Amino acid sequence: MYRKALIDLLLDHPMTLYEIAKPLGLRPKDVEDDLRHLQKTLRHEAYRLVIQPAHCQRCGFVFGTEHLHKPGKCPACKGTWIEEPRFEIVGR
């Protein structure tokens, strides 16, 4: 039931971990674990999880999509002005 609610929440509406966790009353770490599981299970569904990766707003460095949480600082410029990754579910 919970993952179905997660699909409905993210369907064509990109959100960060914190934006997802707050209305559901969960910790961002719990949502991160659920998103990893959802990413695997959606392979067999008519949807797919799209990850807009985190990026540094100072130098433009783009982190990989394996980072589902906000990194602490940029490895290129050592800045901490990091835009969080966003998650969206779209139809195939």
C-alpha positions, -999 to +999 in steps of 0.1 A: +000+000+000+028+025+009+047+021-024+014+026-043+010+059-025+046+067-033+039+061-070+008+083-069+027+111-051+056+111-076+036+105-108+046+134-131+055+155-101+093+158-093+101+160-055+132+158-032+136+133-004+125+158+022+095+169+002+084+132+000+092+124+036+074+153+053+038+146+043+042+109+049+057+114+083+089+094+075+126+100+078+144+108+045+166+078+050+135+055+051+122+072+019+156+066+003+154+029+010+119+027-004+129+046-035+158+021-041+133-008-038+107+010-059+133+016-087+138-022-089+101-031-088+091-005-114+111-025-140+081-048-142+054-020-143+042+006-168+062+033-150+098+042-145+116+063-118+135+093-133+162+108-111+174+143-117+208+141-100+222+164-074+244+192-087+266+219-074+251+253-079+286+269-076+305+251-103+279+230-120+293+196-111+267+169-116+267+139-092+258+104-104+223+090-100+235+065-074+234+094-049+197+095-038+205+119-009+221+153-009+259+150-009+277+171+018+300+190-006+312+191-041+343+171-050+353+196-077+351+230-059+346+219-023+315+241-022+284+231-001+258+248-023+243+215-035+209+212-051+192+181-039+183+153-064+147+151-075+126+120-082+097+116-106+077+086-119+067+088-155+049+063-178+069+043-203 
